[in-house]
Amino acid sequence: MECISISFKSAPEEIRRIFVFTLEEKKQLLEQAEQAVLLATCNRTEIYASGKESLFPVLERLLAEKSGMEETELRRIAKRFQGKKALEHLYRVTCGMDSMVLGEDEILGQVRQAYLFSCEEHRTGYELNTAFQGALACAKKIKTETDISKASVSIATLVSNEVFRTENAIMREEGAQSGREEGLRVLLIGGSGKMGSIILKNLLDRGSIHVYATKRNHIVTDRERSNLTVVDYGDRYRFLEQADVVISSTESPHYTITAGKTAELLKDGRERLFIDIAVPADIDREISALPGCRLIAIDDFRELAGRNNLRKQQAIADAGELMSEELETLYKTLAFHEAAGQLNKWKESFAGCGLDKILFFLRDNLDSDSFQAVLEAFGKTQEGRN
């Protein structure tokens, strides 16, 4: 198996946004890659592929065509993994060990969705099926048997915490003289998506925050809560002026909030926080130049995530140890499958040979560590009988 990866570790958001795929583009890519899984999130675009020959040239060409980059330029931002390295990378990604926020939960569902999409398109074979099913099972095991999920926070949680800090700051500055009938006011664009839904729940549970959440085709289930107002997406600018915080998390290919329109509406110079966690970006970057406006984008959360990651080193170590054990099982499963077609030939070759001759053959053809491992395996068999 091979993997080509463009992630937050190798490319900034303005580059990653180029690799956002439509549904039809995903299908076209899978058709050309034959056996492959395309994982595309706000923080990474990765293709996992399996074939008899190296697929890196094909994958690089497909990504270069998608982005409009030269292949030489693409190679500077893409990481390549092959064989065991690719399998290990898949496990690390699925288990949240390669995420901006270590141990985050969202990636597990994103990997599952990407894998199932390839299955539906009939673009997976034995190796991809075994690897992805093993990675998904490993991730569930890690979340059950280690504290990594308990110690983990997601981007959605980091966003919510940033809103809470803003609320506390406003309360300290304005105090009882604020004259407000309600607390902090948040305009949430994209409250129907998965990330937006988590943020919405966190904010509403705070109690003191009033949320204006947009909707398009979905019904926001919490619409009867007193601190929630559901608004049409087309009316978002009507609520911009009264908002203290604006959060956008959509899959729109266009800006949900532009600097020009914002400048026309915001004349009071009051401090406002804009949070954009979409790729491609939802909020026009020029907004940060407007008086009183501060913008936090997806890549700005790396520092916040880094501080959180330091607090859960033991959980990460436990998860890494468990993942190594699961990978060893995967390696042996794939190796045995690859060798299964040779079993009859081997039986013929060693027909009539005693165990001593087989051991001498292995001694002469294996390195010392591998041969020692064989002897230890035979020793464990004997111990089991006793």
Buried (B, 14 or more C-beta within 10 A) or exposed (E): BBBBBBBBEBBEBEEBBBBBBEEEBBBBBBEEBEBBBBBBBBBBBBBBBBBEEEBBEBBBEBBBEBBEBEEEEBBEBBBBBBEEBBBBBBBBBBBBBBBBBBBBBBBBEBBBEBBEBBBEBEBBBEBBBBBBBBBBEBBEBBBEEBBBBEBBBBBBBBBBBBBBEBBEEBBEEEEEEEEEEEBBBBBBBBBBBEBBBBBBBBBBEBEEBBBBBBBEEEEBEBEEBEBBBBBEBEEBBEBBBEBBBBBBBBEBEEBBBBBEBBBEEBEEEEBBBBBBBBBBBBBBBBBBEBEEBBBBBBBBBEEBBEEBBEEBEEBBEBBBEBBEEBBEEBBEBBEEEEEEEEEEEEEEEEEEEEEEEEBEEEEEEEEEEEBEEBEEEEEEEEEEEE
